[in-house]
Amino acid sequence: MHSRGFTMIELLVVLVIMALVSAVAIPVFSGTSNAEMKSAARQLASGLRMARSAALTQRRETFLVLDLAGRRFKVDRDAREYPLPRNVELKLFTAQRDLVDDKVGAIRFYPDGGSNGGRITLAAGERKYEIDVDWLTGRVAILD
């Protein structure tokens, strides 16, 4: 006799296929993946640390200039510009004198390792990373 219906193995195979398809499709449609956001936050933090290191070793003020509209940043006297993901919303909180306009600003590092302080926020949907720069020590930290 033939019974109508599906076996347990057939149901499990279908569930596994659905899980694999959703694991691939959800990051594609969500815009910016969590890994891409974390990578951008680490890249920005690395640029800030590089600017602080240059200020210490060269004994002069050094800037990290952030272009919010163009989604890129540049370390003072470095010819390279570093792009950031297009789907990420950027916000910069820094000293008033280091704001060029409402779309471009900088975080300044001093020869003693200190900084003017500030915060760069990267957000996409509900995910958010904040990169803090301590004004006294120039220490750079990434906050989830």
C-alpha positions in Angstrom: 0.0 0.0 0.0 1.1 3.5 -0.8 0.6 6.1 1.8 0.3 9.7 0.7 2.6 12.3 2.2 6.2 13.2 2.7 8.9 11.4 4.7 10.8 13.0 7.4 14.0 13.1 5.3 12.2 14.9 2.5 10.9 17.5 4.9 14.4 18.0 6.4 16.0 18.4 3.0 13.5 21.1 2.1 14.1 22.9 5.4 17.9 22.8 4.9 17.5 24.2 1.3 15.2 27.0 2.7 17.8 27.9 5.4 20.6 28.1 2.9 18.6 30.3 0.5 17.6 32.7 3.3 21.2 32.8 4.6 22.4 34.0 1.2 19.4 36.2 0.3 18.9 38.2 3.5 22.4 39.9 3.4 22.0 40.7 -0.3 18.7 42.5 0.2 19.6 44.2 3.5 22.0 46.6 1.8 25.1 46.7 4.1 26.1 43.5 5.9 27.3 43.5 9.4 30.7 42.4 8.3 31.0 45.3 5.9 29.9 47.7 8.7 32.4 46.3 11.1 35.2 46.5 8.5 34.4 50.1 7.8 34.5 50.9 11.5 37.9 49.2 11.8 39.2 50.9 8.8 38.2 54.3 10.2 39.7 53.5 13.6 42.9 52.4 11.9 43.0 55.7 10.0 42.6 57.6 13.3 45.4 55.6 14.9 47.6 56.3 11.9 47.0 60.0 12.3 47.8 59.9 16.0 51.0 57.9 15.3 52.0 60.5 12.7 51.4 63.3 15.1 53.6 61.6 17.7 56.5 60.6 15.5 56.6 63.8 13.4 55.9 66.1 16.3 53.2 68.1 14.5 49.4 68.4 14.4 47.9 65.8 12.2 44.3 65.5 10.9 41.9 62.8 9.8 39.6 64.5 7.4 36.2 62.9 6.9 34.0 63.7 3.9 30.5 62.7 4.9 28.9 63.4 1.5 31.6 61.6 -0.5 31.8 58.7 2.0 35.6 58.8 2.3 38.3 59.8 4.6 41.9 60.9 4.3 44.8 61.1 6.7 46.8 64.4 6.7 49.6 64.4 4.1 48.8 61.0 2.9 47.8 61.0 -0.8 45.4 58.1 -0.5 41.7 58.5 0.1 39.9 55.6 1.8 36.3 54.9 0.6 33.5 53.8 2.9 30.4 51.8 2.0 27.7 53.8 0.2 24.8 52.5 2.2 26.3 53.6 5.5 25.1 56.8 7.2 27.9 58.8 8.7 27.9 61.4 11.5 30.8 63.4 12.9 31.0 65.1 16.3 34.1 67.1 16.6 35.4 70.6 17.7 33.7 73.5 15.9 37.0 74.8 14.5 37.6 71.5 12.7 34.4 71.6 10.8 35.0 72.8 7.2 31.3 72.8 6.5 28.3 70.6 7.3 29.6 67.7 5.1 33.4 67.8 5.8 35.2 67.8 9.1 38.3 66.6 10.8 39.6 65.1 14.0 42.9 66.7 15.1 45.8 65.0 16.9 48.5 66.9 18.7 52.2 66.1 19.0 51.8 65.0 22.6 49.4 62.2 21.5 46.2 64.1 22.7 43.4 65.1 20.4 40.5 67.5 20.1 38.3 64.5 20.7 35.3 63.4 18.8 33.0 60.6 17.7 32.3 59.1 14.3 29.1 57.2 14.0 28.4 54.6 11.2 24.8 53.4 11.0 22.8 51.2 8.6 19.3 50.4 9.6 19.4 49.4 13.3 23.1 48.5 13.3 25.4 51.2 14.6 29.1 51.5 15.4 30.6 54.5 17.2 34.3 55.3 17.0 35.3 57.5 20.0 38.5 59.5 20.2 39.5 60.5 23.8 40.5 64.2 23.9 43.1 63.7 26.6 45.0 60.6 25.5 44.0 60.4 21.8 42.9 56.8 22.4 40.6 55.4 19.7 37.9 52.9 20.7 35.1 51.2 18.7 31.8 50.8 20.4 28.9 48.6 19.2 
